[in-house]
Amino acid sequence: MKKTDLNRLKTILEEKRAALIKNAQQTFAEDMALDANDLPDEMDLASSEYIQSFTFRLRGRERTFLEKINTALKKIEDGTFGTCENCEEPISLKRLEARPETTLCIRCKEDQERMEKDYA
């Protein structure tokens, strides 16, 4: 892979990481507390608790995504970025441009999805 492509993908990953961290900080600053005094009745409180729970589940998914991004950035640093973890073949540049945090080539990912579908 060309150094320019690698640098471009690294920049994309760093931008995604920064956006995720910003969302997490915003959640921590704004969405962590429910003030029962601001909510006139039990329905409002229940609704707010549901929204808060949903927000935290989303942030949990973002944490997993952040771990994938950090792994990809480490692979760039150690020179193993862009290699499929399953078949050890190079991952196509088009796939990396679409999902730079990916660890599988398109063929291995399709195989994984087929197996998940079969066993779901």
VMD Tcl script that draws the C-alpha trace (Angstrom):
set ca {
  {0.00 0.00 0.00}
  {1.24 3.47 -0.85}
  {2.33 5.75 1.96}
  {-0.13 8.44 0.80}
  {-3.03 5.96 0.99}
  {-1.91 4.85 4.42}
  {-1.68 8.44 5.67}
  {-5.12 9.25 4.25}
  {-6.67 6.21 5.97}
  {-4.90 7.11 9.21}
  {-6.38 10.60 9.04}
  {-9.87 9.16 8.46}
  {-9.47 6.87 11.48}
  {-8.22 9.70 13.67}
  {-11.19 11.88 12.64}
  {-13.63 9.08 13.45}
  {-11.95 8.55 16.81}
  {-12.13 12.27 17.63}
  {-15.87 12.35 16.76}
  {-16.58 9.34 18.98}
  {-14.68 10.84 21.89}
  {-16.52 14.14 21.45}
  {-19.88 12.30 21.54}
  {-18.84 10.44 24.69}
  {-17.77 13.66 26.40}
  {-21.05 15.30 25.41}
  {-23.02 12.38 26.83}
  {-21.05 12.54 30.04}
  {-21.52 16.29 30.38}
  {-25.17 16.57 29.36}
  {-26.99 13.26 29.50}
  {-25.76 11.62 32.70}
  {-28.24 13.07 35.18}
  {-31.99 13.02 35.37}
  {-33.49 15.71 37.54}
  {-36.84 14.53 38.88}
  {-37.76 18.16 39.62}
  {-37.65 18.99 35.89}
  {-40.08 16.18 35.07}
  {-43.67 16.85 36.15}
  {-44.94 13.26 36.32}
  {-43.92 9.61 36.36}
  {-44.50 9.21 32.60}
  {-42.04 11.99 31.83}
  {-39.51 10.44 34.18}
  {-39.97 6.97 32.64}
  {-39.64 8.39 29.15}
  {-36.47 10.25 30.08}
  {-35.01 7.12 31.68}
  {-35.75 5.15 28.50}
  {-34.06 7.77 26.33}
  {-31.08 7.84 28.68}
  {-30.81 4.04 28.59}
  {-30.99 4.06 24.79}
  {-28.27 6.73 24.64}
  {-25.99 4.67 26.87}
  {-26.50 1.57 24.70}
  {-25.50 3.61 21.66}
  {-22.41 4.85 23.48}
  {-21.56 1.22 24.32}
  {-21.60 0.39 20.63}
  {-19.46 3.43 19.96}
  {-16.96 2.18 22.57}
  {-16.64 -1.08 20.63}
  {-16.18 0.90 17.42}
  {-13.53 3.04 19.13}
  {-11.63 -0.11 20.09}
  {-11.66 -1.20 16.44}
  {-10.35 2.20 15.37}
  {-7.57 2.10 17.97}
  {-6.62 -1.40 16.81}
  {-6.44 -0.21 13.20}
  {-4.24 2.74 14.20}
  {-1.90 0.40 16.09}
  {-1.71 -1.82 13.00}
  {-0.73 1.20 10.91}
  {2.07 1.91 13.37}
  {3.36 -1.67 13.45}
  {3.02 -2.22 9.69}
  {0.31 -4.90 9.72}
  {-2.57 -2.66 8.60}
  {-4.49 -3.81 5.54}
  {-3.92 -7.54 6.00}
  {-6.90 -9.83 6.53}
  {-6.79 -11.46 9.96}
  {-8.40 -14.61 8.58}
  {-6.67 -15.42 5.28}
  {-3.69 -13.04 5.68}
  {-4.23 -11.65 2.17}
  {-4.16 -7.90 1.53}
  {-7.48 -6.11 2.03}
  {-8.45 -4.10 -1.05}
  {-7.98 -0.35 -0.93}
  {-11.64 0.17 -1.86}
  {-12.73 -1.84 1.18}
  {-10.34 0.04 3.44}
  {-11.60 3.35 2.11}
  {-15.17 2.29 2.92}
  {-14.32 0.80 6.35}
  {-10.74 1.58 7.37}
  {-11.27 -0.14 10.75}
  {-12.02 -3.49 9.10}
  {-9.92 -6.54 9.90}
  {-11.28 -8.87 7.20}
  {-11.14 -8.82 3.41}
  {-14.50 -8.77 1.64}
  {-14.45 -12.50 0.90}
  {-13.76 -13.49 4.52}
  {-16.37 -10.99 5.78}
  {-18.98 -12.44 3.42}
  {-18.10 -15.94 4.64}
  {-18.44 -14.78 8.26}
  {-21.83 -13.19 7.57}
  {-23.05 -16.35 5.80}
  {-22.05 -18.47 8.77}
  {-23.74 -16.07 11.19}
  {-26.90 -16.17 9.10}
  {-26.85 -19.97 8.97}
  {-26.44 -20.27 12.76}
  {-28.71 -17.41 13.78}
}
mol new
graphics top color blue
foreach p $ca { graphics top sphere $p radius 0.5 }
foreach p [lrange $ca 0 end-1] q [lrange $ca 1 end] { graphics top cylinder $p $q radius 0.2 }
display resetview
